[in-house]
Amino acid sequence: MSSLDKIIAENMVCATINAVHDAASPTIRAFLAAHQQDRSLTFHISIPSTDAEGCYARMLGSAGVTLSRTSIGRFIGTATCGNWTKLLIDHGELLERQSIALCPVRPGCS
């Protein structure tokens, strides 16, 4: 990766932090692409349907995401970048259809 590519990736990551994005958005995909696959990343996760909350929490858990519920329909999820990437490749469209949103958390914060 060239020094210019690193600067662009760092700027994109900073612009993405603490902003809400659809689960399958190109911005989230680019955010994940800017990180090493073994890096641990944390997202705030919003699941608008309380009826489906359990189903999606199980899906996220089975994909290797460690979840902590913060309130009804809201979780903090932590997993490696590789697990997030695989989850969104496999289930991103389904998550987006259900209006599930992800908000990347700055490393070291929750």
C-alpha positions in Angstrom: 0.0 0.0 0.0 1.5 3.4 -1.0 1.7 6.2 1.5 -1.1 8.0 -0.4 -3.3 4.9 -0.2 -2.7 4.8 3.6 -3.7 8.5 4.0 -6.8 7.9 2.0 -7.7 4.8 4.0 -7.1 6.6 7.3 -9.2 9.6 6.2 -12.0 7.3 5.1 -11.9 5.4 8.5 -12.1 8.7 10.4 -15.1 9.9 8.3 -16.9 6.6 9.0 -16.4 6.5 12.8 -19.5 7.3 14.8 -21.8 7.6 11.8 -24.8 5.3 11.2 -24.7 3.2 8.0 -26.9 0.5 6.4 -25.4 -2.9 7.0 -24.6 -3.5 3.4 -23.5 0.0 2.5 -20.4 0.5 0.4 -19.0 2.8 3.2 -19.0 -0.1 5.7 -17.4 -2.4 3.1 -14.7 0.2 2.5 -14.3 0.7 6.2 -13.7 -3.1 6.6 -11.3 -3.2 3.6 -9.2 -0.5 5.3 -8.4 -2.8 8.2 -6.3 -6.0 8.7 -8.6 -9.1 8.7 -7.4 -10.1 12.2 -8.1 -6.7 13.8 -10.9 -6.5 16.3 -13.6 -4.0 15.4 -16.6 -2.8 17.4 -19.9 -1.5 16.1 -23.0 -0.2 17.6 -25.8 -2.2 16.1 -29.4 -1.1 15.8 -32.1 -3.7 15.2 -35.4 -1.8 14.7 -37.7 -4.8 14.9 -37.9 -6.0 18.5 -39.8 -9.1 17.3 -36.7 -10.1 15.2 -34.1 -9.0 17.7 -33.4 -12.5 19.0 -33.1 -14.0 15.6 -30.6 -11.4 14.4 -28.7 -11.5 17.7 -28.3 -15.3 17.2 -27.2 -14.7 13.6 -24.6 -12.2 14.7 -23.4 -14.5 17.5 -23.1 -17.5 15.2 -20.9 -15.3 12.9 -18.4 -14.8 15.7 -19.7 -11.4 16.9 -19.6 -11.0 20.7 -22.7 -9.0 21.6 -23.6 -6.9 24.6 -27.1 -5.5 24.7 -27.3 -1.8 25.6 -31.1 -1.3 25.3 -34.0 -2.7 23.4 -32.9 -3.2 19.8 -29.4 -1.9 20.4 -26.2 -3.8 20.9 -22.5 -3.4 20.9 -20.8 -6.1 18.7 -17.2 -6.9 18.6 -15.5 -9.3 16.1 -12.5 -9.5 13.9 -12.6 -7.6 10.6 -12.6 -10.9 8.8 -15.7 -12.1 10.7 -17.5 -8.8 10.0 -16.6 -9.0 6.3 -17.8 -12.6 6.0 -21.0 -11.8 7.8 -21.8 -8.9 5.5 -20.9 -10.9 2.4 -23.2 -13.7 3.5 -26.0 -11.7 5.1 -25.6 -8.0 4.3 -28.5 -7.8 2.0 -30.8 -9.5 4.5 -29.6 -7.2 7.3 -30.1 -4.1 5.1 -33.7 -5.2 4.1 -34.5 -5.3 7.8 -33.0 -1.8 8.3 -30.3 -3.0 10.6 -27.7 -0.3 11.0 -24.1 -0.4 12.0 -22.1 2.5 13.5 -18.3 1.9 13.8 -16.9 2.7 17.2 -13.5 4.4 17.5 -11.0 1.9 18.9 -10.8 2.0 22.7 -14.3 3.5 23.0 -17.8 2.0 23.3 
